[in-house]
Amino acid sequence: MRDDGERLRDINEAIEKIEKYVSIGYQAFIEDERTQVWIIHHLQVIGEASNHLSDELTEQNQDIPWADIVGLRNILVHQYFGIDLRQVWETAELDMPILKAKVREILQEINGK
């Protein structure tokens, strides 16, 4: 079974993969289906990993909207015909840097123990 550290590293890695394509800009994202799929896939990975973090970790880090992250994953997986690409882009561009910083802080705490 994977532990919280491994799942947090999965989240961090997925964010880094999203960052590669956020740099291309919104218009290029809208025009390129492969980039859309790439970013959506890695948002799903983040949601799935978040869903399996321990209750202890999520309770200790309530400043991170874990339920929203998992909820977005569920929308992306189950309501794929209703995906709002603008929302996907905003999540990738605006929310991922914040999440990345917080995940790295938690990883430092875990590794410092």
Buried (B, 14 or more C-beta within 10 A) or exposed (E): EEEBBEBBBBBBBBBEBBBEBBEEEBEEBEEEEEBBEBBBBBBBBBBBBBBEBEEEBBEEBEEBEBEEBBEBBEBBEEEEEEEEEEEBBEBBBEBBBEBBEBBBEBBEEBEEE
